């Protein structure tokens, strides 16, 4: 796998544009390519490119049940514009029911343990189902999202999910993303215009203040070093 991964990494890093990376992946893999979208600005850029390519790349999203109304609106607007399917994965009903009965609907505010348990049920476990049997997982991660992603490769092996992970927008700037959205008239979450940068579940996301870190609006009541939900465990 290491040799194959290095070859793929070299090929992808030699491609200069998003569409080229996606085309290369479809040439290298006949099936098993999936893209996870949270309908963020980055994800909308990638979704646009995938829809235009009309390829074998599957798109999925994790519907936690506590997303913003604006996120659902973006989802609907995106489908109306592109008519490219988005498969939804939901929390296990019994696990969620048990958690809420035992802890309460807002217990994630009470402790990091409770918050991570909620994230696991609503996001981590559904993600495992979404990635089961897949070969390539495309993400909207950018290096600017956090300090520990500055030295990330565009292609890496995700040991936890046993899948090749590809980050085609890794070296894009925030301005690159916004310009692409504007030029291509791509639907985007209106919360981005209100100071929301990283948008997750409504109870766990707020707008950031000028000068704050990209992730400051997520789980703002916790210490910075504990702000991880488990989706990108290698990062």
C-alpha positions in Angstrom: 0.0 0.0 0.0 2.8 2.4 0.8 4.2 2.2 -2.7 0.8 2.6 -4.3 0.0 5.5 -2.1 3.2 7.3 -3.0 2.6 6.8 -6.7 -0.9 8.2 -6.3 0.3 11.1 -4.2 2.9 12.0 -6.9 0.3 11.9 -9.6 -2.2 14.0 -7.7 0.4 16.6 -6.6 1.4 17.1 -10.2 -2.2 18.1 -11.2 -2.8 21.9 -10.8 -6.6 22.0 -10.7 -9.5 20.5 -8.8 -11.2 19.0 -11.8 -8.0 17.4 -12.8 -7.6 15.7 -9.4 -11.1 14.4 -9.5 -10.7 13.1 -13.1 -7.4 11.4 -12.1 -9.2 9.6 -9.2 -11.9 8.3 -11.5 -9.2 7.0 -13.8 -7.3 5.3 -11.1 -10.4 3.8 -9.3 -13.3 2.3 -11.2 -15.5 2.5 -8.1 -15.3 3.1 -4.3 -14.7 6.9 -4.4 -16.8 8.9 -2.0 -16.9 12.6 -0.9 -18.2 13.7 2.5 -20.0 17.1 2.4 -21.2 19.2 5.4 -22.2 21.9 2.8 -19.4 24.1 4.0 -17.9 26.6 1.5 -15.1 24.2 0.7 -17.4 21.2 0.3 -19.7 23.2 -2.0 -16.7 23.9 -4.3 -15.8 20.2 -4.5 -19.5 19.2 -4.9 -19.8 21.6 -7.8 -16.8 20.1 -9.5 -18.0 16.5 -8.9 -21.5 17.3 -10.3 -20.0 19.0 -13.4 -17.8 16.0 -14.0 -20.7 13.5 -13.9 -18.5 10.7 -12.7 -18.8 7.7 -10.4 -18.0 9.7 -7.3 -20.5 9.3 -4.6 -21.5 12.2 -2.3 -22.7 11.7 1.2 -23.5 13.9 4.3 -24.0 13.2 8.0 -27.3 14.5 9.1 -26.9 14.7 12.9 -30.4 15.8 13.4 -29.3 19.1 15.0 -28.0 21.0 12.0 -28.9 24.7 11.4 -32.0 25.5 9.2 -29.6 27.3 7.0 -27.6 24.1 6.4 -30.7 22.3 5.3 -31.6 25.2 3.0 -28.2 25.0 1.4 -28.6 21.2 1.0 -32.0 21.8 -0.8 -30.7 24.6 -3.0 -27.7 22.5 -4.0 -29.8 19.6 -5.1 -32.2 21.9 -7.0 -29.2 23.4 -8.9 -27.2 20.4 -9.7 -29.5 17.3 -9.5 -26.6 15.2 -8.3 -27.6 12.9 -5.4 -26.4 13.3 -1.8 -26.7 10.2 0.3 -27.6 10.9 3.9 -26.4 8.9 6.9 -28.2 9.3 10.3 -27.4 8.4 13.9 -28.4 4.9 15.1 -31.9 5.5 16.5 -31.6 3.2 19.5 -28.2 4.5 20.5 -29.3 8.1 20.3 -32.6 7.4 22.1 -30.7 5.8 24.9 -28.1 8.6 25.2 -30.8 11.3 25.3 -32.9 9.4 27.8 -29.9 8.9 30.1 -28.0 12.2 29.7 -30.6 14.7 28.4 -30.7 16.5 25.0 -28.1 19.1 25.9 -25.7 17.1 28.1 -22.8 17.9 25.8 -22.5 21.2 27.6 -21.9 19.4 30.9 -18.6 17.6 30.1 -16.1 16.8 27.3 -17.0 13.1 27.8 -20.7 13.8 27.2 -19.9 15.9 24.2 -17.6 13.3 22.6 -20.2 10.6 23.3 -22.8 12.8 21.4 -20.4 13.3 18.5 -19.7 9.6 18.4 -23.4 8.7 18.0 -24.3 11.5 15.7 -21.2 11.7 13.5 -18.4 9.1 14.1 -20.5 6.0 13.9 -22.5 7.1 10.9 -19.2 8.0 9.2 -17.9 4.5 9.7 -21.0 3.2 7.9 -20.6 5.7 5.1 -17.0 4.7 4.5 -17.4 1.0 4.8 -16.0 -0.7 1.7 -14.8 2.5 0.1 -11.4 2.9 -1.4 -11.0 6.7 -1.5 -12.4 9.4 0.8 -12.4 13.0 -0.6 -12.5 15.8 2.0 -12.7 19.6 2.0 -9.8 20.0 4.5 -7.6 23.0 3.9 -4.2 23.6 5.5 -5.3 26.9 6.9 -8.1 25.3 9.0 -5.6 24.6 11.8 -1.9 24.7 12.7 -1.6 20.9 12.7 -2.7 20.7 9.1 0.0 22.9 7.6 2.3 20.0 6.8 -0.4 17.5 5.8 0.0 15.7 2.5 -2.7 15.9 -0.2 -3.0 12.1 -0.1 -2.7 10.0 3.0 -3.8 6.6 4.4 -6.5 6.7 7.1 -5.8 3.7 9.3 -8.9 4.1 11.3 -11.2 3.8 8.3 -8.9 1.8 6.1 -9.3 4.2 3.2 -7.1 6.6 1.1 -7.9 10.2 2.0 -7.5 12.9 -0.6 -7.7 16.7 0.2 -7.8 18.5 -3.2 -8.3 21.9 -1.6 -5.5 21.5 0.9 -3.5 24.5 -0.4 -6.4 26.7 -1.3 -6.8 30.0 0.6 -10.1 31.2 2.0 -10.2 33.8 -0.7 -9.6 31.2 -3.3 -12.7 29.3 -2.1 -14.9 32.4 -1.9 -13.8 33.6 -5.4 -14.6 30.2 -6.9 -18.1 30.2 -5.3 -18.8 33.7 -6.6 -17.5 33.0 -10.1 -19.5 29.8 -10.5 -22.6 31.1 -8.6 -22.5 28.1 -6.2 -25.1 28.0 -3.4 -23.5 28.4 0.0 -24.6 28.6 3.6 -25.8 32.1 4.5 -24.4 31.7 8.0 -21.0 32.4 6.4 -22.1 35.9 5.9 -22.9 36.3 9.6 -19.5 35.4 11.0 -19.9 31.6 11.0 -16.8 29.9 9.6 -16.7 26.3 10.7 -20.4 25.2 10.8 -21.5 22.1 12.6 -24.5 21.3 14.8 -26.5 24.4 15.9 -26.1 24.0 19.6 -22.3 23.6 19.2 -21.5 26.4 16.8 -21.3 30.2 17.1 -20.0 33.0 14.9 -16.4 33.9 15.6 -15.1 37.3 16.6 -12.5 39.3 14.6 -9.0 37.8 15.2 -10.3 34.5 16.6 -9.1 31.1 15.3 -11.0 29.4 12.5 -12.3 26.7 14.9 -13.1 29.1 17.8 -16.8 28.9 17.0 -17.0 25.2 17.5 -17.5 23.8 21.1 -16.5 27.3 22.3 -17.0 26.3 26.0 -14.2 23.8 25.9 -10.4 24.2 26.0 -8.9 24.5 22.6 -6.9 21.3 22.8 -10.1 19.2 23.3 -11.9 20.4 20.2 -12.1 17.3 18.2 -15.1 15.2 17.3 -13.3 12.2 15.9 -14.1 12.4 12.2 -10.5 13.2 11.2 -8.6 11.2 13.8 -5.4 11.2 11.8 -5.4 15.0 11.5 
